[in-house]
């Protein structure tokens, strides 16, 4: 396994990118040669990547900004502080104060809404479409559109994957730049040793996967009662999205106003596939079956595969301590009829608070943390999966070749359908509660009854007004 990029590499990335930008009263046109350090098997290789022309008048931009964020706050490379330092080198007349929000992400949103109501929310914040908070923040005028600032800056939005820019749009305007972004729970994270022993030939990790019937057969074949589990599933929105989409259905309609789990036959097929494995055949680990579960069970050789996504694959590979017990890989779900990868692309958003005294400075800082160097560090040091830009993969693959597997599903995947009323925690909590009840093998309920209860509980939340 290749090693992570060193903290020194990240510092150099920021310093080199900023080094050509000189403070002055008139705009400076400078050529910046960016260097990327790739770490491959303990060897650091410098590679010239691109030259680009930057036009900027840094001294003309002034401000005293506050950055309120819960993103990347627990970071071994101090990503947040590095972003502030390198921004100060570019824009010497802008001060950025970092105020970490120490809370879980849903709790953090509640704090930020309260801070906004009290007039104490910072200039640079994050309300994520991928976690169903984006539209609510817009409706409550917490964040401002960035179209005019982007136009004046001539920002090239093609630097990011188009799908993640689309997710920054609402009501005809752009409200942020991508922060984190990935293909959701788009794969099964697997221990290839189990499949080899069973004589199962696996697809390549970045190609369309096997049929759902085949995956079910593998789960049953790899299961050994009381000894080993072939499959573990998580009963949450991420998983239900890809399972239903694998059969041509979905959890929600595109408008985010109707639950499709019960009335849509293709969605129902996906739910029945899960139910048969978990409840009827009882070959899926749940409850006290595995301790630890998921990644821990996989690397201990007690589990063959579990539902997750690209970030889980890289993290599981890093967790392996005994290669005789586990070799981590992945396979994707079957492709859609139109050739798209079956996933649920979701992302975060770096935003500027409505009413900021320094909107131009706040926009420039938002662009700084969402840019190439910021995104590389966000992945490798910030503890996040910000796979939002094609131009970061050379550095990411240098740290871990597995990142090459994730490009195709990002470029040709499926966007999530957000609940139109953006009631993030209510929607996700109700879905998880009733899906877990439906799939409970210890207290089984008839499939039709349990699915109807799940569908109706979700629809009840969708029918509520936006807060």
Helices and strands as residue ranges (DSSP letters): H 7-19, E 28-40, E 43-56, G 58-60, E 63-69, H 79-90, E 94-100, H 105-117, E 124-125, G 129-131, H 134-139, H 147-153, G 157-159, H 162-166, E 169-170, E 173-174, E 177-182, E 187-191, H 192-197, H 212-222, E 231-232, H 237-245, H 265-275, I 276-280, E 284-285, H 294-299, E 305-308, H 310-319, E 328-332, E 346-352, H 359-370, H 372-380, G 390-392, H 393-399, G 401-406, H 407-411, H 424-438, H 447-462
